[in-house]
Amino acid sequence: MDEKFHLFSDGSCDLPPELTREKNITVVPFYVSFGDEPYQKEIKEIGIREFYQRMVDEPGIYPKSSMPSAQDYMEAFLPVAKQGIPIICICITTKFSGSMQSAVNARSIVQEQYPEAEITVIDAMVNTVLQGLYVLEAAKLRDAGVGYQDTVARLEEIKSTGRIFFTVGNMEYLKHGGRIGKVAALAGGVLDIRPVITLKEGEIFPSGVGRGRKRTTEKSLELLLEYLRETGLGIDCFSIAVGYGYDCEEGLAFRDHALAVLRQKGYAIEDMAAYQIGATIGVHTGPYPLGFGVIEKGIHSHS
């Protein structure tokens, strides 16, 4: 296959392996560890299902994640650079991880051996399922025949439109991860109060609290609707997906509910992907994250 450029992402993109194979995207995995156990490569050595099952079965043990090393990236880049194929590598927001720095370091090492190698490393400013949508937009640009530099430029343009609106099962993991000052202060110690969180431009912002699951998931949907209204672009200009954790059934039911509400509000939307949130973010949210990722499409389909 004559590739214009090859796409890489780190394991935070949470795209199913069969999809990344089909779309010819190389994923450089994160590592995850429980307690004092050695780190394992996500998906390659520990499956997502297994990861969540352990969280559910061993609630007192907080798993940790670790980013891919420069060596991991270098080993992934080299075979492609050797063939003279340009590289675009999309990494999790630098506010959450040093993964991008590893990729940048790997680029320098590769370019010492292959000075003419073209490698663009992009800070996605987002993570998880939304990062996955962003990577898929890059694949659509590539598959539509858009060139290397134009794809990079378009990816930079749409980046700031990315949003995640989500909630979690409880505050424990967020508190434990120390990621959550603003949000924790909001919810305090009140029983069954859960936060609703917006992620944009690389950072987490509290978007309210609710008592109980139903209320907070509805609030996530309200935030999505509000965002679609604010942008003034039609829904067909956006790529939207549901992200869920341990409970696949809940994720799919939530997706169906969201589709019904969107249609009821007059949005002509045919379908919405639902992806399982992986370990990179799962270690911070606990086993029950649920919400939406939304980003402007790289190519608008004018219906």
Summary of the structure (lengths in Angstrom):
residues: 303
radius of gyration: 19.0
end to end distance: 30.7
largest distance: 58.4
contacts: 1043
relative contact order: 0.16
helix: 44%
strand: 23%
